[in-house]
Amino acid sequence: MKSLFTNIMKGFEGYTIGKLFKYLKDPAIISFAGGLPSSDVFPGDLVRNAVEKSLEQDPDRVLQYTSIPGEEDLMEAVVDYLKKDNVHIEPENIVITTSGQQGIDLVGRLFLEPKDIIVTDLPTFGGALASFEMGGAQYLAEDIEEDGSDVRGFEEGIENLIPEGRKPKFIYVVPDFQNPSGITTSLEKRLALLSLSKRYRIPLVEDSPYRELRYRGQHIPSIYSLDKNQGNVIGIFTFSKILCPGVRVGFNIGPPEVIDKFSSIKGANTLCTPKLNQDICTAFLREYDLDAHFRRIRDYYREKLNFFLEAMEENFTTDMGVEWTKPDGGLFLWITVPEDINTSELFFMAIEEKVAFVPGEACYPKGHLRHNTMRINFSYPTKDEIIEGVRRLSTVIKKYQVKRSKSLTR
Ligand SMILES: Cc1ncc(COP(=O)(O)O)c(C=O)c1O
C-alpha cells in the first residue's frame, strides 16, 4: 500500500520528540526529555467539580457533538481573560482548538502549499516543524539571539526571496520563553517583528503556551497586543501548560476571515472540541482563583529552574566548554556542548547512564540541522532527580569526550 502514500507522507517521520519516548520506558531513567508540566500543579479539585457540574446541568448537550468554532461561554471567558493582557478582541476573533498542536496545524493547512517558505528561528518548536512538514514547508531560518529572533537576518532573507517570487507565507515565533531555547524576545525585537510583518504583508504567528509562566523580570507585551488587533498577527494559545495538557483545549485568535477558515478546516478535521473539556476550561477562567493559581505554579517552577541552574553550575566546570541558557520562565533550557559532540549519539550513551534529554536536532528544520545542542525540561523531574540527573549528564559528556579522543588518537 506504501506506493499509494502521498509523496510528502512517504518521507514523513512524525514528531521526532514523540518518538524518543520508546527509549525512556526504564523507570530508572531520569528524563529531562518530555515537555511535561508537573502534575503537582494540576488543579484536580477544579477539574473534578467542573466535570460534575457540567454533567449535572446539561448531560444531553455535554455528551453531544458541539459547535465547531467552540462553546460561546468559553469564547466569552477567553475574551475577558485576554483583556488583562491588553488584548481586546471579540468572539469572532476566536476559534477554540483541540489544543495548541491543532492551532499550529490549522495555520499550516490554511497557508502552506508544498515548497512554501516559513520564516522562523533556529532552533524552534519541533511540534510545529512536524506539522508544517506535512504541508511541504521550506524555511528561511536564522539563529535565535539572546534577545530573540534575528530580525535583520529575516529581513535580508525576505529581500532575497521576493525577486525569486518566493515571498514567505508566514513568520512563526514563540516569543515568551521559547520551546526549546527558553529565550524571551525583547520588546524592541517584538516591535521589529511586527513592523517586518506589516512592511512585507507576511502574517506573524505568535505561539504563546508559556506566557503566564514568567518567574523573574518584567512582563513584555505580546506581539498580538502591540498590533492592537489590526490583523497582522495570529495568536496560538493552549490550556496545556497553565491548566493541564490532558484537557486538550486551546484557542487561536486573529482576524475574522482567518478564524472562519480555521473553523472550516477544524470542521473537516476533528469536527469539534469536546464540550466537557471546554466546560472545564470555562470554569478555570471564570471560577478559579487564577491569580493564586498562577502564583503557585510560578513559585513551583521557579524553584525547580533555580535548582537546575545551580546543579549545572556545580557539575559543568568552565573547561568542559558547555553553555546553557538561563531562562526567565517556561519549562525548558537549552544546552550547547562543544562542536565535536553529536547529541543524537550522546543520547544513546545517556540512556545507558540512565538520564535523557532531547537531542537538539529535533528542533531544527531539515537542511538546518545542528548536532551539538540539547533541550532540557526542568519542570517535571523532582529536585532529587535534578541533582542526580545533572550529575549523570556531566558524567556522560565527559565519557563521550574521552571515548572520542581515544578513537581519534587510534
Ligand atoms: C511552543 C509550543 N507550541 C504548542 C505546543 C502544543 O501544546 P498542546 O498541543 O499540548 O497545547 C507546545 C507544547 O509543548 C509548545 O511548546
Ligand as a Chemical Component Dictionary entry (heavy atoms), coordinates in Angstrom:
data_LIG
# 
_chem_comp.id                   LIG 
_chem_comp.type                 NON-POLYMER 
_chem_comp.pdbx_formal_charge   0 
_chem_comp.three_letter_code    LIG 
# 
loop_
_chem_comp_atom.comp_id 
_chem_comp_atom.atom_id 
_chem_comp_atom.alt_atom_id 
_chem_comp_atom.type_symbol 
_chem_comp_atom.charge 
_chem_comp_atom.model_Cartn_x 
_chem_comp_atom.model_Cartn_y 
_chem_comp_atom.model_Cartn_z 
_chem_comp_atom.pdbx_ordinal 
LIG C1 C1 C 0 5.698  26.205 21.556 1  
LIG C2 C2 C 0 4.616  25.198 21.703 2  
LIG N1 N1 N 0 3.506  25.329 20.967 3  
LIG C3 C3 C 0 2.500  24.463 21.063 4  
LIG C4 C4 C 0 2.565  23.373 21.901 5  
LIG C5 C5 C 0 1.416  22.422 21.865 6  
LIG O1 O1 O 0 0.911  22.100 23.069 7  
LIG P1 P1 P 0 -0.505 21.422 23.248 8  
LIG O2 O2 O 0 -0.886 20.743 21.971 9  
LIG O3 O3 O 0 -0.325 20.488 24.374 10 
LIG O4 O4 O 0 -1.426 22.502 23.571 11 
LIG C6 C6 C 0 3.703  23.192 22.700 12 
LIG C7 C7 C 0 3.840  22.035 23.578 13 
LIG O5 O5 O 0 4.837  21.708 24.129 14 
LIG C8 C8 C 0 4.752  24.140 22.599 15 
LIG O6 O6 O 0 5.860  24.047 23.332 16 
# 
loop_
_chem_comp_bond.comp_id 
_chem_comp_bond.atom_id_1 
_chem_comp_bond.atom_id_2 
_chem_comp_bond.value_order 
_chem_comp_bond.pdbx_ordinal 
LIG C1 C2 SING 1  
LIG C2 N1 SING 2  
LIG C2 C8 DOUB 3  
LIG N1 C3 DOUB 4  
LIG C3 C4 SING 5  
LIG C4 C5 SING 6  
LIG C4 C6 DOUB 7  
LIG C5 O1 SING 8  
LIG O1 P1 SING 9  
LIG P1 O2 DOUB 10 
LIG P1 O3 SING 11 
LIG P1 O4 SING 12 
LIG C6 C7 SING 13 
LIG C6 C8 SING 14 
LIG C7 O5 DOUB 15 
LIG C8 O6 SING 16 
# 
